[in-house]
Amino acid sequence: MDLLVAINKRHSVRAFKPDPVPQDILKKIVEGALRSPSASNSQPWEFAVVSGAKLEEIKQAYIESSTKMPVLDIPIPFQYPEPWLSRRAAVQAGVLEKLGVAREDKQKRAEWGQFGFKLWGAPSCIYIMIESAFHHADGGTNMWNLFDCGLVAQDIMLLATEHGLGTIPAIIPVLYPDIQRRVLDLPASKLMVLGIPIGYADDKNPANQFRTSREPLDKVARFYA
Ligand SMILES: Cc1cc2nc3c(=O)[nH]c(=O)nc-3n(C[C@H](O)[C@H](O)[C@H](O)COP(=O)(O)O)c2cc1C
């Protein structure tokens, strides 16, 4: 697949068919993405590729935890300043509009939120992790680890696109990382950065008709010569 075609075809999928993704395809995708660059070729990423009964157990535990305060390994800002706040709001409003859910319909919004804890029905999830000893080396926070994880995440999603699969990079799947560590028997030092639910997109679900916009090139880039 042409690279620009793949970049434009990829979008966040928020409804998946239950059809399982063959393990050999999941392996090819993660193996292909291992060529991603990283600072000093440190390759800080580790992956937990979870499907089947283990993923069901994680989804169920997330549903049961959904009223608790999240305890993220990698904190996110809850207050966004402008113009970033408006961009975030546009995504939330755009998805709900496609679903026909009114802003004031708290019940339907809560149900949609719960669907996120079920990873939007995805049959598999690729969790990207980093090791705490490196992330917090020298007593600080090594932000480049996260940068590197972003690179590998995009390569995973583009390779998935080439295999006809849908993905979504998401924080929701790592809101309660202790659950993954318990279910997958991982040490406390494995920090959960991001989840990438993966599967075949349910194109009939209106949530998947939503597309985000981008700022125009001349607003974000200057070319000097
Ligand atoms: C680090 C990261 C975390 C994200 N977390 C979520 C999430 O928790 N829930 C969600 O619905 N979308 C999440 N997204 C998806 C973004 O909303 C989406 O990438 C953005 O709106 C652009 O849309 P597109 O992916 O369809 O191009 C996340 C994206 C990134 C890169």
The ligand as an SDF file (V2000), in Angstrom:
LIG
                    3D

 31 33  0  0  0  0  0  0  0  0999 V2000
   -1.7750    9.2440   22.9300 C   0  0  0  0  0  0  0  0  0  0  0  0
   -3.1890    9.1510   22.4160 C   0  0  0  0  0  0  0  0  0  0  0  0
   -4.1980    8.8130   23.2970 C   0  0  0  0  0  0  0  0  0  0  0  0
   -5.5240    8.7110   22.8600 C   0  0  0  0  0  0  0  0  0  0  0  0
   -6.4980    8.3130   23.7330 N   0  0  0  0  0  0  0  0  0  0  0  0
   -7.7720    8.1870   23.2890 C   0  0  0  0  0  0  0  0  0  0  0  0
   -8.7780    7.7180   24.1730 C   0  0  0  0  0  0  0  0  0  0  0  0
   -8.5140    7.3930   25.3350 O   0  0  0  0  0  0  0  0  0  0  0  0
  -10.0550    7.6520   23.7100 N   0  0  0  0  0  0  0  0  0  0  0  0
  -10.3700    7.9750   22.4060 C   0  0  0  0  0  0  0  0  0  0  0  0
  -11.5520    7.8930   22.0400 O   0  0  0  0  0  0  0  0  0  0  0  0
   -9.4220    8.3910   21.5370 N   0  0  0  0  0  0  0  0  0  0  0  0
   -8.1350    8.4850   21.9440 C   0  0  0  0  0  0  0  0  0  0  0  0
   -7.1480    8.8760   21.0760 N   0  0  0  0  0  0  0  0  0  0  0  0
   -7.4870    9.0740   19.6570 C   0  0  0  0  0  0  0  0  0  0  0  0
   -7.5060   10.5530   19.2760 C   0  0  0  0  0  0  0  0  0  0  0  0
   -8.7080   11.1440   19.7160 O   0  0  0  0  0  0  0  0  0  0  0  0
   -7.3520   10.6330   17.7580 C   0  0  0  0  0  0  0  0  0  0  0  0
   -6.1180   10.0940   17.3680 O   0  0  0  0  0  0  0  0  0  0  0  0
   -7.4540   12.0740   17.2640 C   0  0  0  0  0  0  0  0  0  0  0  0
   -8.7190   12.6100   17.5340 O   0  0  0  0  0  0  0  0  0  0  0  0
   -7.2150   12.1400   15.7410 C   0  0  0  0  0  0  0  0  0  0  0  0
   -8.1740   11.3350   15.0730 O   0  0  0  0  0  0  0  0  0  0  0  0
   -7.7540   10.1260   14.1360 P   0  0  0  0  0  0  0  0  0  0  0  0
   -6.9310    9.1550   14.9380 O   0  0  0  0  0  0  0  0  0  0  0  0
   -9.0630    9.5110   13.7080 O   0  0  0  0  0  0  0  0  0  0  0  0
   -6.9770   10.6720   12.9790 O   0  0  0  0  0  0  0  0  0  0  0  0
   -5.8330    8.9830   21.4960 C   0  0  0  0  0  0  0  0  0  0  0  0
   -4.7850    9.3220   20.6090 C   0  0  0  0  0  0  0  0  0  0  0  0
   -3.4830    9.3750   21.0550 C   0  0  0  0  0  0  0  0  0  0  0  0
   -2.3930    9.6990   20.0700 C   0  0  0  0  0  0  0  0  0  0  0  0
  1  2  1  0
  2  3  1  0
  2 30  2  0
  3  4  2  0
  4  5  1  0
  4 28  1  0
  5  6  2  0
  6  7  1  0
  6 13  1  0
  7  8  2  0
  7  9  1  0
  9 10  1  0
 10 11  2  0
 10 12  1  0
 12 13  2  0
 13 14  1  0
 14 15  1  0
 14 28  1  0
 15 16  1  0
 16 17  1  0
 16 18  1  0
 18 19  1  0
 18 20  1  0
 20 21  1  0
 20 22  1  0
 22 23  1  0
 23 24  1  0
 24 25  2  0
 24 26  1  0
 24 27  1  0
 28 29  2  0
 29 30  1  0
 30 31  1  0
M  END
$$$$
